[in-house]
Amino acid sequence: MTITGRDLIDLGFEQGKALAAALEHVNARGLEGDALAAWVAENKPAPRLQLQDAPEIRFNLDAETEDEVENVAKVRSTMDVLMRTPTLRAGAVMPDACPAGPEGTIPVGGVVAAENAIHPGMHSADICCSVMITEFADAEPCEILEAVHQATHFGPGGRPNGKRYTMSADLYDAFRENRFLRDAKILRAAVEHMGTQGDGNHFAFVGRSKASGTTCLVTHHGSRGPGAGLYKLGMKEAERFRKALSVGVLKQNAWIPADTPEGEAYWEALQLVRKWTKANHNCLHAATAQIAKADVKERFWNEHNFVFRKGDMYWHAKGATPIDDEMLPDTGGIQIVPLNMAEPVLLIRSEPTEANLGFAPHGAGRNMSRTAHKRMVAGRTEAEIFAEETDGLDVRFYTGNVDVSELPSAYKPAATVRAQMAQYRLADVVDEIEPYGSIMAGDWERDAPWRKKAAAKRAARARQ
């Protein structure tokens, strides 16, 4: 008697790659009847996970304007879909929340706890996006802003030979030993991108402490090319597990089981990228102090785009600041929350509660997309908008072109975020770094070689 795939499926064996191997095995051994049923019961793959009923979501935000009503509705909708992912056990949303992709994608300002699972899509490509602050003992804000302008690098790509910061040899060797980070592109980026801040909402901010009057430097950026490369490889690995282990889970919510060799290697890779990112901040702060000949009084940092482990739970924060001591191995309990270039950077302290799940906001967030904001301010020149929104501040765009989508009006009102942070008892403000000036990448794409080439082609066609 020849056993067929239908026979095994009727006994509870699911369709899939394992079915062909099972057929070969049972037919080679002539299994049938009770012996066949017993073998299938012992060897059939575990049932693939189905979408679950969403667990409770803690919403720590309100809508006060028409734009906010629409934003909050989108955040609720995407969280409702996201939380059906079968690995998730808890979720929360911060006041700075806004959508970050197709429905079912974790929003900015979202926090989820996954059991024995690491979801690369829930920390995104900007792994370990973080902020570092240095308080100087004796420097003026203008001196520090000039120094960090010399020390930093914004825009695409890395630094050329001769203008690079040195990556630790021990850290480089650790990258080479990790199955994910030994990728040639990641290793090259780890060297070339050290001392760079990228683009988008990343910045170097200089201001004075409201409490002490001292000058402070705050930088904001993530893991650059190494993190983006790890994310890409992690998503590829997670997709393999998603297909094998689940039914109906969205691609962006694929996961790597944490207790597998792949999961252990990915977790190690995340920790190494965390070290790289902290070193990336630190080299810029150290260089700034050296250029300005300024004495450092204090320096600390925290990430707000990462995965944190407590037991077998993996807490994924997509733009949310951890305030739980168990998630903060190298800080002293004070966390950094920037708002926008015209508002103070907040220093906060808090404790985990059932509402915040151990997290606070990471910034101001947005109520609309960059494109929608540009439409909103249309009709005025960039110079007019820039002058109005940065009045009294020394604001610079590193690549020379103003990016109106990073001016204060592009973000949620800082007062609203602060009020809701207090309303939901998410954190207490212990100091404010009042703004003097800042540096951001600016609209570097406007002068990108590919854009200039395309414009030249269009002009040539128009002349024909």
N, C-alpha and C positions, 0 to 999 in steps of 0.2 A: 504494500500500500504506500502510495506517495502522498506525503503531507503537502498541502498547498498553503499559500499565503492566507487564503480565506479561513482555513482551519485554525491557523494561529491567531488570526484576528478575532474569530469567534470565541477563542479561549482567553481573550483579553490582551493580546499582543498588539500594540499600536503600529500603524503604518509608519514607515521611516527607514533610515539606512540600516538599522539593526535587524529589520525583518528578513532581509536576504541572507545575512549571516546565520540567523536562527534557523531558517529553512534548510540551509546546507547542513547545519549541525544535526538537526533532528532526523533528517532523511538519511544521513550517513550512518547514524546509529540505530535506525529502524524504530524510533520511538513512536508509540501510539497508545491509545487508550489512557489508562490512569497514569502510566509513566510519562506520556506526553503532557498531560494536564499538570502533573507535578513539576515537570521541567519548566513549563511556561510560567507557572505561578512563581517559581523561584528566580527565573532569569528575565522575565519581561521588564522592559524599562519602566521607570516610574511614570505615572500619567503626567502629561504636560500640564503646566499650570495655566489656569483660566483667569480671566479678569475677575477681580473681587468687588464686593460692595465697598465703596470708599469709606475708610475710617474717618473719624471726626477731623475737621480742619479748623484751626484757630485763626480767625481773621482779626488782625490788629490794625484795621484801617477803616476809615469812613469816607464817604463821598460828600463834598460840600459844593461843588460846582458841576455844570453840565459835562465838562471834560472829564472830571473825576468820576461821575456816575458811569460814563461809558467805559472808562479805564477799569473801575472796580468790577463791573459786570464781566469784562473780558478776563480779568484775573480769576474771578470765581469760576467762570466756565472752564478755563484751562486747568485749574486745580481740581475741579470735579472729575475731569477726564484723567488727569495725571494720577490721582490717588487710587484709581482702579488697578494700577499696576500691582501685581500680586505680591511683590516683595515689600511694599510700603506699609508701615505701621502707624505713622503719625505725620501730621503736616501743619505748618503755620505760615502765615503771610504777614510781612512787616508793612508799616505805613508807606514805605517808598516803593511798593510793588508796582510792576507794569509788565505786560506781556513780553515774551522774548522769542516768539516763534509760533509755529502752527499750534492749533488747539491741542492740548495735552502735553505741551512742553512746559517744564518748570519755569515760572515767571521770575524775573528779577525781583528780589525781595522774598523769594520762596524758600522754605526749609522743609525737608522731608527726612524721615528716618527709615532706612531700609534694613531688613533683617538679613544678615549674612550675604549682602550684595553690594557691589560697587557699580554705580551707574555713571559711566563717563559723560553721557549727555546731560547729567544733572549738575556737573561742575563746569561743563562747556570747555571750549578751546582755551579760554583765558584762565588756565589753572592757577590757583593761588594768587589771583588779583588781590592786592594788599596795599596797606599804607604804612609808612614809617615816618616817625617824627624825631627830629633832633632839636633839643633846646640848647642854645648857645649862651655862654656866661656873659659875654661882653661885646657882641656884634650888633651892628645896626642892620635893619631889614634891607636897605639898599645894597649893602656890602654882600649880604648872603644871596640876594637875587642875582646880582652880577656874577657871583662866584658859581652858583649852580647853573647859570646859563652857559658858562664856560665848561662846566664839568659834564653836563648831560648831553643826551642825543635823542631827538624825537624823529618820527617819520618811519618809513618802511626799512626793512633790512637791518644789517648790523654795522659795526664799525670797520673801517678799512685797516689794513696792516699799518702799524705805527701809531694808531690812535685807540688801541684796545686796552681795556682793563684785564687784569690777569685772573683767570679762573683757577681755583685751588686744584692742585694736582691730585690730591686725595679725592676730591669730589669728582673730578674728571674720570679717575680710575673706577670710582663707584658707578658712574654712568656706564662705563664700558663693560662692567660685570653684570648689569641688569639686562634681562632679555628684551625689554622694551626700549631702554634708553641707549643701547649700544648701536642703534640705527645710525648710519653715517650722516644723514641730514641733521639728526638731533645733535650729534656730537659737534658737528661744524657750527650749528647755531648756538650751542652752549658757549662756545669760544667767542664767536663774532657778536652775539647779542648782549654779552655782559656789559653793563653800563649804558643800556638803551631803555627807552620808556615807551616806544611804539607810538600809537595815535589814539583817535577816539577821545574818550573822557579821561585819559591819563594825564597827569599834571605834576608840576613842581610848584608848590604854594609856599609863600613866605608871609609871616605875620608876627604879631606880638601876643604873648600870653596876657589875657585879661587879668589873671590873678597876680602875676609877678612882673609883667612888663618886659620880660625877656623875649628875644627874637627866636623864632622857631621856623624850621624848614619841614614841610610835609611833602612826601612824594607818594604818587599813586600809580601803580602799574603791576603787571603780572609776570608770568614766566616766559613771555615772548615766544621765540621759535621753539625752544625745547618743550614748553608746555603744549603748544599747538601740535607739535609732532607726536607727543605722547597721547594726546586726545584722539588724534586720527587713528593711531594703532590700537588704542583702547576701544574705540567704537567698532573697529573691525573685529576684534576679539569678542566683544559683547554681542555683536550681531550673530556670531556663530552660536553662542549659548542661547540667545533669544529664540532662534529657530529650533534648537534641539529641546529646549526646556519649556516653551510656553506657546500659547495660542492667543492671538488677538492683541498682544502687547505692541505698542507703537515702536517703530524703529528708534526714535530718539530716547526711548525709555529702556532700551536693552541694558543688560547687566552682566557682570562677571561675578560668578559665585566666589565669595571671599575666601572660602576654605579650599579652593582648588590651587594647584601650582600656578595657574595663570593669575588667579586672584591675589595670591601672596606676592607674586612678582610685580603686579600692578600697584598694590598697596606700597611696596618698597619704592617703586618708581615715583609715586606721588610724594613720598617723604623726601626723596632726593631732589625732586623739582622744587619742593618747598625750600630746601636748603639753598638751592641755586637762586631762587627768587629773593630770599632774604639777603644773600650775598650781593645780588644785583642792586637792591636798594642801598645796602651798606656802603658799597664802593662809591656811589654817587654822593652820599652824605660825607664820607671820609674825605673825598676829593674836594668837596665844597669847603669843608672846614680848613683843609690845607691851603686852598687858594685864597680864602678870606683871612687866613692866619687867625682863626677864631677858636676859642677853647670850648670844648663840648661839656655841657653840664649833665645832660641825660639823653638817652636814645632808646626807643622801643618801637615795636611794630605789631600789627595784627593783620591776618588775612580775612577776606570776606567772600571768597569764591573757592571753596575747598570741600574736602570730605574729612569728617572727624569721627573717630571711633570711640565708642563706649560699650565694652563687652562685645556682644555679637551684633550690635546696632551700628550702622554707618550713617552718620548725619551729613546730608548733602545740603550745603548752603550756596544758593545761587544769588550772590549779592545780599548777604546777611552777615552781621558781625557776631561772632560767638562771645558770650559773656560768662559761660560755664567754665570754672577753673579746670575741670577735667579735659577740656578741649583746648587749653591754652598752656602748652608746656614751657613757654619761654617769655611770658609777660607777667607783669605785676598786678594785674587786675584792672588797669586803666586801658580803655580801648579808644580807638580813633574813628570818628565819623565825620567825613567831609560833606558839605552841602552843595555849594557852588562857589565860583571864584569871587563873588561879591559878599559872601556870607562867612561867618566864622567856621573854622573847623572845630568840631566839638570833641572834648575828651569826656568820656562817660564811664560810669561804673554801674553794675547791676548784678542781680542774682537770678538764677533760673526760676521760672514759675510755670504753672500749667498752661498759661496763655502764651508765654514767649518761647517755651521749649528750650531755653538756654541761648537765645539769640536776640539781637537788637537790629535796628536798621543799619544799612551800610552807607547811606547818603540820602540825597533828595529824591532820586528817581524821576521818572517822566510820566506825564499824562498823555503824551502823543508821540508819534514817531518823529525822527529827524526831518523827514520829508514834509510831514504835516506842519511842523513848526516853521520850516522855511516858507511854506505857503502863508502861514499866519502873519509873518513879518514882511511879506512881499509889499512892494510899493515904496519902500525906503531903501536908501543905499546902505551897503555894508558899513561904510564909514559913519553914517548917522546912527545906525543901530549900535555899533561898537562904542561910539563916544557916549551915548546915553547909558548903556548898561555897564560900562567900566569906569564911569566918572570917578575921579579921585584915586584910581588904582593904577599900578604899573603892570598892565596885562600884555603879554607878548605871545605871538604865535611863531613857533620856532622855524617853520618852513616859509613864513612870509605872508601867507594868505589867511585872512580871518575865516574862522569856522563859526558861522552864526548858530549852528546847532549845538554849540557848546557854551553859548552865552547864558546868563542866568535865566532869561525868559524861557529857555528850552526845558527847564526843570520844574518840578513841582515847587510851589512856594515853600521856602524853608520854614516859615512860621507854622504852616500846616503840619509838616512832618514833625517838628518839635512838639507841637501841641498834642498830636496823637501819640507820640512817644511817651509823653507824660500821662495822657489819659489812660493808656493801656499799661502803665507802669512797666515800660520796657527798659528804661534806663534813667539814671540821674546824671545831669551834666555837672561835672566837677571843675571844668575850665573851658575857656573858649580862646582859640587862636584867631584874633581879629585880622582881617586881610590887609596886606600891604600891596602884594602883587603876585602874579603867577605866570607860568609858562605852560603852553600846550602845543601840540603838534601843528594845529591849523589844518586847512584844507590842502594837504599835500598833493592830492589826486589832481587838482586843477592844473598843475604843472608837470604831471607825470609824463614820462617819455611816450607811453602808449597813447595818452590823450592828445599830446601835441602832434603825434604822427597821424592820428585819425583826423584831427582838425585840418592838417595840411592836405590830406587826401580829399576832404570835403571841399576845401577851398579850390583845389585843382579841378575838381569836377565842375564846380560852379563857373569856373572861367572858360570851360570848354563850350 
